Amino acid sequence: MIAGEMLNWSDLHPEDGEPATGGPVPSALLDAVLRPEDTVLVAGPHSLEVLALIAERVPKLDVLVRSAPDAEEIADQLEGHPVRVFCGSLDHFAPEHGEPAYDVVVALDGLPRLVGPDTIALTWADALAALKARLAPQGRLLIAAANPFGIERLVLPGVTTTVPRDEAWPRDLRGSVEAPAGLKAVQAALGGTATAYAVYPSLVDAKVALVDAGDALAGAVAARSVAERFAGPTLMDPYRVVQDAFAAGLGAEVAAGWYFALGSADLPGVLGEVLQGSGVLLEEELLAALRIDDHAALRRTVPGYAAWLRSLDAEAAAAASPDNVLVDGAAYKVFADSNDIAGQGDALVVGQLARFVRRSLEAASREPWAGSPRDLTARLAAMAGITVTEELWATVADGNEPVAPAGHAEQLATIARLTQELADASAQASWFESQLDGIRRSRPYRIGQAVLNPARVVVKRVRRTTGR
């Protein structure tokens, strides 16, 4: 106990707060940075798995956490390893007399959870300086910073009916342990040359981290992870927001947060499972064709995709939905092991096309044709020579209900588009009515009616007489 400890609090198992940082991405970064002879300080809450990984790799590990229950649990779990656990706040963590500096300081949870409610004044810059002061001359620092304008800010409703979490206690105005706002501001505050990773979908549940946030394939993984995390009601479709951000070169700016590695060289460009190779997602290629009414591109792409699907075995074809397939010219490659479209032959092809139609409607993407999900699927299937019958559709869809856009913004866009289409249809109907009214008032039309009316009367009388 070093003072500033929290006796009735847990960051490893919070009742009302974010869990400790962990997962495959922090582990991958540590694998790339740690050396067998390193002495390491881990500052802040990190999962027991991450701490165990470090303890097994290095001869000395010190851990600093503010929670007393967490400190006891960490000590118990890592018993038998060369580990010391300090419980308290960072402002009380002074080096002991003659204690050497650390080769590596790990703060991948960021700095806000290094202080407690009794810490009166400690700024982010002060906390950073305290960690840097514990580094050896050639030491390495791994630190995280949250993005205050990240993807969560963009896709989640800004108005909430819940009160702030317990961890959001008021702090003295003289000190805030929140990182500077924006990637460039954090890089400037860190000083030196730091390798920056854009982290998705969150700092405590990182699925992928990228140095080059313009990589399209990594962007697809980031988009998928964000869509899985924010599956509830959103302001905008999370998947499309991330995809569009990467396409615009803003993947780093809207990341949930960043990892920074100071003093380390030859680090991997991607942390996490990201498929390497060339090409684009088939879904993006199809959506691009739909947006500009490129029917020729659709008639080239859909038959080729259908033929490739038929060439796969059932398990591989089930995972080969358009949002999970890379296309590079005439070559196709499954992006990741996911999805579960069942069936075989025409049913499988129609099922995958139906999934694409549903996702395009959820994203409020422009469609060149009006109609239900079945109608739109049938048009695409027809390009591959498949007729969607009632029996076939019943095997691949639960029904023919309209698909609601995923986000509030997409819902408004759909309403605006349908309103405009209705106004256009109404204007066309009014124009046709005016043209028909003009024809009815024209002299040739009246003469024709005068000539034909007597003939109609004669025909009716003959039919009544003959009984026909």
CORMO-V367941 format. One record per pair of residues at least 12 apart in sequence whose C-alpha atoms are under 7 Angstrom apart, sorted by the first residue. I is the first residue (numbers start at 0). J is the second residue. D is the distance in Angstrom with one decimal. If there is no record, write none. Layout:
i:j:d
I:J:D
I:J:D
//
This chain:
i:j:d
0:85:6.2
0:86:4.9
0:87:6.2
1:85:6.7
1:86:6.0
1:87:5.2
1:91:6.2
1:92:6.8
2:87:5.1
2:88:6.8
2:91:6.3
3:87:4.6
3:88:4.9
3:115:6.3
3:117:6.3
3:118:7.0
4:65:5.0
4:66:6.0
4:67:6.3
4:86:5.7
4:87:3.9
4:88:6.3
5:65:5.8
5:66:4.9
5:67:5.9
5:115:6.9
6:66:6.3
6:67:5.1
6:68:6.9
8:66:5.7
9:66:5.5
9:68:6.3
9:69:5.9
10:44:6.2
10:66:6.8
11:44:6.7
11:46:6.7
11:69:6.3
15:164:5.8
15:165:6.0
16:164:6.2
16:165:7.0
16:166:6.2
18:203:6.6
19:44:5.0
19:45:4.9
19:46:5.4
19:203:6.2
20:44:6.6
20:45:4.9
20:46:5.8
20:108:5.6
20:202:6.6
20:203:4.0
20:204:6.6
21:45:6.0
21:46:5.1
21:49:6.2
21:203:6.0
21:204:6.4
22:204:6.3
22:205:6.5
23:271:6.6
24:205:5.9
24:206:6.2
24:207:6.3
24:208:6.8
24:270:5.5
24:271:5.4
26:49:6.3
27:270:6.2
28:270:6.9
31:266:6.4
32:263:6.7
35:56:5.9
35:57:5.2
36:57:6.0
36:58:6.4
37:57:5.7
37:58:6.9
37:102:5.5
37:103:6.8
38:57:6.5
38:58:6.5
38:59:4.9
38:60:6.1
38:101:5.3
38:102:5.2
38:103:6.4
39:59:6.3
39:60:4.9
39:61:6.3
39:101:5.6
39:102:6.0
39:103:4.8
39:104:5.8
40:60:5.9
40:61:4.8
40:62:5.8
40:101:6.5
40:103:6.4
40:104:4.8
40:105:6.1
41:61:6.3
41:62:4.8
41:63:6.2
41:104:6.0
41:105:4.7
41:106:6.1
42:62:6.0
42:63:4.8
42:64:6.6
42:105:6.1
42:106:5.1
43:63:5.9
43:64:5.1
43:106:6.2
43:108:6.3
43:112:6.1
43:113:5.4
44:64:6.1
44:108:6.5
45:108:6.8
47:73:7.0
51:77:6.7
54:80:6.3
58:81:6.3
59:81:5.3
59:82:6.2
60:81:6.3
60:82:4.8
60:83:6.5
61:82:5.7
61:83:4.8
61:84:5.9
62:83:6.3
62:84:4.7
62:85:6.0
63:84:6.1
63:85:4.8
63:86:5.9
64:85:6.4
64:86:5.1
64:87:6.2
64:113:6.9
65:86:5.2
65:87:4.4
65:88:5.5
65:113:6.4
65:114:6.9
65:115:6.9
66:86:6.5
67:86:6.1
70:84:6.2
70:86:6.1
88:113:5.6
88:114:4.7
88:115:6.2
89:113:5.5
89:114:6.0
100:133:5.1
100:134:5.2
100:135:4.9
101:133:6.0
101:134:5.0
101:135:5.4
101:138:6.8
102:134:6.1
102:135:5.5
102:138:4.5
102:139:6.2
103:134:6.8
103:138:5.6
103:139:4.8
103:140:5.8
104:134:6.8
104:139:6.5
104:140:4.9
104:141:6.2
105:140:6.2
105:141:4.8
105:142:6.2
106:141:5.9
106:142:4.6
106:143:6.4
107:141:6.3
107:142:4.8
107:143:4.7
107:258:6.9
108:143:5.8
108:202:7.0
109:142:6.0
109:143:4.5
109:144:5.3
110:123:7.0
110:126:7.0
110:176:6.1
111:176:4.9
111:177:5.9
119:171:6.0
120:171:6.3
120:173:5.6
120:174:4.6
121:174:4.8
121:175:6.4
121:176:6.6
122:174:4.4
122:175:4.8
122:176:5.0
123:175:6.2
123:176:4.2
123:177:6.0
123:178:5.9
137:262:7.0
138:262:6.4
139:261:5.5
139:262:4.7
139:263:6.1
140:260:5.8
140:261:5.1
140:262:6.7
141:259:5.7
141:260:4.7
141:261:6.5
142:258:5.8
142:259:5.3
142:260:6.7
143:257:5.6
143:258:4.5
143:259:6.1
144:178:5.9
144:256:5.6
144:257:5.4
144:258:6.7
145:178:6.9
145:255:6.4
145:256:4.2
145:257:6.5
146:180:6.8
146:181:6.5
146:254:6.8
146:255:5.5
146:256:4.6
147:180:6.3
148:253:6.5
149:253:4.4
149:254:5.2
149:255:4.7
150:253:5.3
150:254:6.0
150:255:5.8
151:255:6.9
154:233:5.3
154:234:4.9
154:235:5.2
154:237:6.0
155:233:5.0
155:234:5.6
156:233:6.3
156:234:5.7
182:252:6.7
192:261:6.6
193:259:5.9
193:260:5.4
193:261:4.6
194:259:5.5
194:260:5.1
194:261:6.6
195:210:6.0
195:257:6.5
195:258:5.7
195:259:4.7
195:260:6.7
196:208:5.4
196:209:4.8
196:210:4.6
196:257:5.3
196:258:5.0
196:259:6.4
197:209:5.1
197:210:6.4
197:212:6.7
197:251:5.1
197:254:5.6
197:256:6.3
197:257:4.8
197:258:6.8
198:254:5.8
198:255:6.0
198:256:5.4
198:257:5.4
198:258:6.9
199:221:5.7
199:224:7.0
199:225:6.9
199:254:6.1
199:255:5.8
200:221:6.7
200:224:5.8
200:225:5.0
200:255:6.0
201:255:5.1
201:256:6.8
202:255:6.6
202:256:6.1
206:224:6.7
206:271:6.0
207:221:6.5
207:270:5.6
207:271:4.6
207:272:7.0
208:269:5.8
208:270:5.0
208:271:6.6
209:268:6.0
209:269:4.7
209:270:6.4
210:268:5.1
210:269:6.4
211:268:6.9
212:245:6.6
212:248:7.0
212:250:4.8
212:251:5.4
213:245:5.5
213:248:5.2
213:250:6.3
215:245:6.8
216:274:6.9
217:273:5.9
218:242:6.2
218:245:5.9
219:242:6.5
220:273:6.7
222:238:4.8
222:241:5.1
222:242:6.0
223:238:6.2
225:237:6.3
225:238:6.6
226:238:5.1
232:406:6.6
233:406:4.9
233:407:6.3
234:406:4.9
234:407:4.6
234:408:5.7
235:406:4.0
235:407:5.8
235:408:5.2
235:409:6.3
236:362:6.2
236:405:5.3
236:406:4.7
239:362:6.8
274:334:6.6
277:327:6.7
278:325:5.7
278:326:5.3
278:327:4.4
279:325:5.2
279:326:5.6
279:327:6.7
280:321:7.0
280:322:6.2
280:323:6.9
280:324:5.6
280:325:4.5
280:326:6.1
281:321:5.0
281:322:6.3
281:324:5.7
281:325:5.7
281:326:5.6
282:321:4.7
282:322:4.9
285:297:6.8
289:365:6.6
289:366:5.9
289:367:6.4
290:365:5.4
290:366:6.8
292:367:5.9
298:382:5.7
301:379:7.0
301:382:6.5
301:383:6.2
302:382:6.3
302:383:4.4
305:348:6.0
305:383:6.5
308:348:6.9
309:344:6.1
313:343:6.6
317:338:6.8
317:339:5.4
317:340:4.7
317:341:5.9
318:336:6.2
318:337:5.5
318:338:5.1
318:339:6.1
318:340:6.9
319:333:5.8
320:351:5.3
321:355:6.4
323:335:6.3
345:385:6.9
346:391:6.4
346:394:7.0
346:395:6.5
349:380:6.3
350:395:5.1
352:376:6.1
353:376:5.4
356:372:6.5
356:375:6.9
356:376:6.4
357:372:6.7
357:402:6.5
360:402:6.3
360:404:6.0
361:402:6.5
361:403:5.9
361:404:3.8
361:405:4.9
362:404:5.7
362:405:6.2
362:409:6.4
363:404:5.7
363:409:5.3
363:413:6.0
371:399:6.8
371:401:6.3
372:399:6.5
372:401:6.8
373:399:6.3
//
